[in-house]
């Protein structure tokens, strides 16, 4: 498996996990009404309330475990790109880019 394929799989995994994290976050925020006097829209102690056949506690578990998986994949992504990150940081602090590409300019003379 080439490096490009590994990076692509990693990026797709991060994108999919981010989507699941966002969906579960919105379900927890908007799908469960707030109890009177209890914080924001997470709703607590609401009995057998469910959304898409899943209880609030199941949604919280999904949200938490997807967040853990997302942190792992993003950490792997940063580790794999660490040399590139350092090179970019060095070039930003030096003020001059390492590589300049010369583009020929056509003039109408």
C-alpha positions, 0 to 999 in steps of 0.5 A: 500500500502506497503512502498516498493510499494510507493518507487517503484512507486516514482522511476518509476515516477522519471525515466519516468519524467527524460526520458521525460526531456532528450528527450525534452531537446535534441529536444530543443537543436538539433531539432531547428536550431540556428539563426545566432548570437543567442546563442546555438542551441535553435533557436528563431523567426523561424516562424512556425517551429515544431518538431513532430507536436509541436512548439518550445514554446510547447516543452519549456513548456513541458520541464519546467513543467516536470522539476517542476514535477521532482523537486517535486518527487525528493524532496518527495524521499529525505523527505521519505529517510531523516532518512536513509540519516542522518544515512549514513552521521553519519556513514561516519563522524564517520569512522566506519560503524554501522553494520558489517556482519560477513561472515564465511570463509572456509579454506581448512585444 
